Amino acid sequence: MNIQDILDTVKDTLGLQSQETEAGIYIPSKSSLKLAAPSKTNYDHTKYDMPYTGNKKILMVCTEEQYMTMENGKKFDTGNHPVEMMLPLLHFKKAGFDVDVFTPTGKSVQVEQWAMPEEDDDVKQIYAEYQLKLENPKSITDFVKNDMADSDDYAAIFVPGGHGAMLGLPEDKSLGKLLRWGYDNDLFVLAICHGPAALLAANLGDFDTTNKDAKSERDFIFKGYKMVAFPTVMDKQMPKIGYLPGTMPWYFGDKLEELGVTIDNKLASGQTHQDRKLISGDGPLAANEFGKLSANELLKALS
């Protein structure tokens, strides 16, 4: 038995080995699930005295991809994190906001089912309410092509986290057009944990312009912004506790910082941040406060 075999045996004994659910596909280790995916959340049942009664909605951008391939070839079974999606949805509902669900092409939303808090009745109820929308989302591509130019339906774009937010969304040109349209029309952008990875799409080319003499490029719309997100330094540690089955192929925080964004946290400890109309949260511990802050700021802006 070589050193690596011994280390793997020790990690397996301590519950620090990623769990293989089928050939080459992994979910987090037993120990990391106990730490990162508790059976109940910190949802606080905030009541909003004057819920919204208008017709503006929230556009939720989700991933339709499930597997992240690590540098070692192992596949991480991912998607959107249920807590980072459902706790904000609970607050949005209480605050009077309807939410439309979108994926790039209209394929079903992928959700990290292993992170579902099974003893949290509030999360399970809102998940059941949204299940049909999650299984049959709208298409970002179709919306951008057919409806976006004339739409005034939305007050915010919401991107929940989960490593799945790094799959497909950052390189989706239609999402880039949607984000730039949202910025130009003064929409809020709400992004939590790995959700900010999707903001990279706003830097993709083929910019639309009504002025044929204008430059075909523009600055990254979030250049100069501060935010919080799941930090790169923690993602690099995740393989050591078996949360991830190997080293990630890339790190979204590095890419955002290269474009002029300041990520203002070093740990995922439940922090939220607002810079102009960009509201961010650092991970699942922040989901309750992130949802509450987002709901309150929307209510304030639309009152």
HUKA-V176258 format. One record per backbone hydrogen bond with DSSP energy under -1.0 kcal/mol. CO is the residue of the C=O (numbers start at 0). NH is the residue of the N-H. Records with the same first field share a line. If there is no record, write none. Layout:
BEGIN
CO=NH  NH
END
This chain:
BEGIN
1=5
2=6
3=7
4=8
5=9
6=10
7=11
8=12
9=13
10=15
14=30
18=26
21=24
23=74
24=20  21
25=76
26=18
28=32
29=33
30=34
31=35
32=36
38=118
56=154
57=99
58=157
59=101
62=109
65=77
67=75
69=72
73=69
74=25
75=67
78=163
79=111
80=84
81=85
82=86
84=88
85=89
86=90
87=91
88=92
89=93
90=94
91=96
92=95
94=51
97=57
99=59
100=137
101=61
102=139
103=140
109=79
110=112
111=114
112=115
115=117
116=119
119=123
120=124
121=125
122=126
123=127
124=128
125=129
129=133
130=134
131=135
133=108
137=102
138=142
139=143
140=144
141=145
142=146  147
147=150
152=56
154=187
155=58
156=189
157=60
158=191
160=80
161=164
162=165
163=166
166=168
168=171
171=175
172=176
173=177
174=178
175=179
176=180
177=181
178=182
179=183
180=184
181=186
182=185
187=156
188=278
189=158
190=280
191=194
192=229
193=196
194=197
195=198
196=199
197=200
198=201
199=202
200=203
210=213
219=222
221=224
224=261
226=263
230=234
231=235
233=237
236=239
237=242
241=28
246=70
250=254
251=255
252=256
253=257
255=260
256=259
259=223
261=226
266=268
270=281
272=279
274=277
276=188
277=274
278=190
279=272
280=192
282=285
283=286
285=289
286=290
287=291
288=292
289=293
290=294
291=295
292=296
293=297
294=298
295=299
296=300
297=301
END
